[in-house]
Amino acid sequence: MNSFAIVFLLINSAMLLSLPRRWVPLPLLVGTCYMTLGQGIELGPFHFMVIRLLMAVGVARVIIRGERLAGEMNSLDWLMVGWAAWALISSFFHADASGVLVNRLGLVYNACGIYFLLRIFCQSLDDMVTLCRITAILLVPLSIAIMFEKTTGLNLFSVLGGVSEFSEIRDGSIRAQGPFASSILAGTVGAVCLPLMVGLWQQYRKTAIVAIVACFSIIFASASSGPIMSAIFAIGALVMWHWRHRMRLVLWLAVFGYVGIELTMKAPAYYLMARINLTGSSTGWHRAALIESAIAHLSEWWFAGTDFTRHWMAYGRTDNVIDVTNQYLRMGIDGGLPLMLLFIGLLVSGFSIVGRKLQMPELSPRSQFMIWAFGASLFAHTITFVSVSYFDQSFVFFYLTLAVIGSAMSGILNENGDRICRPQIPNQFALTQSS
C-alpha cells in the first residue's frame, strides 16, 4: 500500500468513526469510487483491499456505538445469511477445500459486510435520499476522470495500481474503466445508478440532472453494449412506474412473450443476446453459448459447484476454467444450484418488498417513487447479471440496493421520522411473486 492509499484509508476511517449515522455511507462509497483493488494489505492468505479495510472499520463503529439494524431480522436478511452459509459449506466439496474456503470467506465478507452495514446506516426515507445524494455527488468527478480517459486513453487511476495505464481499445474505440476492473463494470455502475439519480428528481432536481449526465457519460465512455442495455432496461423499469398497479399482467406478458420466442426460434431464446451489438465489439454469442454449455454440463456442478470447466467451450479458457461472464452461473459454478437459487431468492424477495411497500397509504407519492427507483436499480442489476459477473468493487452498488430495500421491509421511517408499521397486505398485491 503506497503513502497516498494509507492517507486515503486513514481519512476515510476517521470519517467512518465520527460521521453521523446517515452520512456514514459516504466514506464507504468514496472507497468504492476512487480506490482500485491494487491497494491493500496481505494477511496470510487473505487480501484486504481498501474497501474491505473500510468495512472492518465500519464494523468496529457499529460495535463501539451499539448500533442496530432497522427493525428485526427479516426474510431478506435471513436469505442473505443462508446464501452466505451455503457459500462457505459448499467449499468443502471442492478439490482444494482450503483454498476455495479462503476465496468464499472473501466473497461472504464483501456481500454481508456491505449489506448489513448499510442496513444499519440507512433506516429512514430521509436516509435513502441522503444515500442517493451522496452517490450523485461522487459520480460527477468520477465521470469527469473517466471521460478524460475516454478522450486521451490514459487512466488516471493507474497510479494506484490494479488497473492499466493505457485504456483498452477495441474496434478503434477506447473503452474507459476508471478505478474498476473492466470497462464493462465501470459502465455498469453508471447504468445501475441511473434510476437512483432519477429518484432524486422531485426533491433535488439540479443534483439529479448533473448526476444523470454523469451516469450517461460513464456508460458512453465504457463503449460496451452491456451497460447500454442495462441502462435501457433501467429506464424501462422507471417508465413502468405509470403501470405499477398492473405489474402482474406485465410479468405474465413477459413470460408468454419469452415462451413464444422459444417456440419460434431454432436456437434457445437466450441466443437473442448474440444478435445485440450496440458498439460493434460485443461478445453476446459467447454469453449465450456459456448458458447452453452450463445447462449441458449441469450434472457436473448442480450440487456444490465445480473446479473444472475448461472442457465446456473450446475457447476463452484460463487454466482449468472458462471466462464466466454471468453472475448466476458464477454462483452455480461456485456453490451449485443451491447457491444460485438462494441468490435468485434475494432478487425475488427484493422485488416483492418493493411491491408491498407501494401499497402503504402512509407514504407520499414522492417516497413511493424513491422506493420504485431502488426497485428499478435492482432490476438493472438483475438484467446485467446475465452478461457479467461482479469481480471488483462494483459489488458494493448491488448490495447497497438490497440493503436499502431490506430496511424498507423492516418498517422504515417516514419523512417526519415516525415509524411506519408494516401493513398486512394480501399476496396478490405483491409486485412480484415466486412461481
HUWOHU-V809892 format. One line per field, one symbol per residue. psi: psi as a letter, one per 20 degrees, with the letter a starting at -180 (. if undefined). burial: + if it has 16 or more other ideal C-beta (glycine too) atoms within 10 Angstrom, else -. A space follows every 50 residues. Layout:
BEGIN
psi->???
burial->???
END
This chain:
BEGIN
psi->prhghgggggghghghhhqqghihhghghghgijpriipaqpnciponrg hhhhhhhgggggggikqrqoarpahgghhgggggghhggihijrgmgggh ggghhgghggghggghghhghojrhhhgggghggggghhghghgghhggh ghjpohihiiriqqhpqpppkjppnqicirirhghghhghghighhhhhi ghhmgggggghgggghgggghhlqhghghghghggghghihikhikhggg ghhgghgggghhhhqgrqhiihhiioniijkqlhgghghgggghghkhih ihgjaqiojhihqiakqodjrronlohghggghgjahggghhghhggggg hhggghhijoihpqhghghghhhhhhghhgggghihiqqojbiihghghg ghgghhhhhjmqqahjjqpoqpqopqhiiqhqqp.
burial->+---+--++--++-++----++++++++++++++++++++-------+++ +++++-+++-++------+++--+-++-++--++-++--++--+-----+ ++-++++++++++++++++++++++++++++++++++++--++-++++++ ----++++-+-++---++-+--++++++++++++++++++++++++++++ +--+--++-+++-++++++++++++++++++-+++-++-++--+--+--- ------------------+++-++-+--+-++++-++++++--+--+--+ +--+++--+--+---+-----+++++++++++++++-++++++-++++++ ++++++++-+--+---++++++++++++++++++++++++-+++++++++ ++++++++++++++-----+-+-------+++---
END
